[in-house]
Structure formats: structure tokens, C-alpha cells
Amino acid sequence: MRLHQGYAAKWGADLPEAKPGIATRHSRDFVLATAWGNAVGLTVAAMIPCLRLYAFLGQKLAQPKIPEHAIERRDLHRQQ
């Protein structure tokens, strides 16, 4: 969470005031409903689209050909 807070401060975003969009709310509700009444395996399966998106975005942000993106290489290494 420190990484999120650090970038939010850097970009002037107010995280406590941020509101999730409709697609985010539906996705969250789906995962929570799945987790509430099903086995762990189904919960993991419900999370896969989100995990794949995070992996895709992370790979894109880590590409050196992006001239001025906000995540610097040293920040990526610091989190490992």
C-alpha cells in the first residue's frame, strides 16, 4: 500500500476520496460473492481476470521503451 500512497501523493491524487467505477464495483462484488459461498479454488478462479490485468499492466509499465512513464526502475526493484 505504501507504493500506492507514494504515487498518489506524487500525482496529487486523493486516495480516500477516490470512488471505484461501476466495472470495478461489479468485479469486486462478484469476487466477494464467490468467496463467501464457495471453495477456495472457485475464489481463485474468480480473481484470475484481475490478476491477469495486473500482470499485463505491470509488464507494459516495466518496458524501457516508454520514455517518461511514472514508475521508475528503481521503484520496481525496491519492492522486490
N, C-alpha and C positions, 0 to 999 in steps of 0.2 A: 504494500500500500504506500510505502514511502516514495517509491518511484512515481506512482500516480500523482501523489500530492506535490512532489517536486516539479513535475512537468506542468501540472495545473497552475502552480504558482508562477512558473516561468512564462506561461501563456496567458496569465490573467484570468483563468477560469475559476469559478467558484463552485467547487465540488458539492458542498452541502446544498446548494441551490439548484444543481443540475437535475433535470427531470428526464427519466427514460422515455424514449419514443414508444409508440404503440407496438412495433415489431419486437422491441426489447421486452416489453411487458408480457406480450403473448408467449415469447420464448421462455422467459423466466417462469411464468405460470405453468407452462407445460412441463418443464423440468421439475418444478416443485410438486405438481400433482402426480407425476410419475414416481418421484422419490417417496412420496407419502404412502402410497399403497402398493408398491411393487418391490421386487427383488433388486439388489444392488446392480446386477447385470443390466436390467432394463433402465435403471437410472443412468448408468454409464452410457448406454446406447442413446439415451435422450440428450446427453451432453455432447455427443460427437460432432454435430454441426457447428456448435460454438467453438469447440476445441480446434476443429479444422480451420475455421476462420481465423482464430488467433495465430495458429501456426503459419497460415498464408500471409497474414499481415506482418508478422514478425520477420518472415523471410524477405518480404518486399522492403521493409524498413532497414534491414541489415545489408542490403545491396549497396556496394560502394559507388555505383554509377548515379545514384541520386545526389545531385550536387549540394543541396542545402536542406537536408531533412533534419527534423528536430532531435532525433535520437542519435547521439554520438557514439562511436565505437567504444570509447572508454566507459560509458554508462552501461553498455551491454555486458562488458567484461566484469564490471564491478558487481553486477547482480548474480553472477555465477558462483 
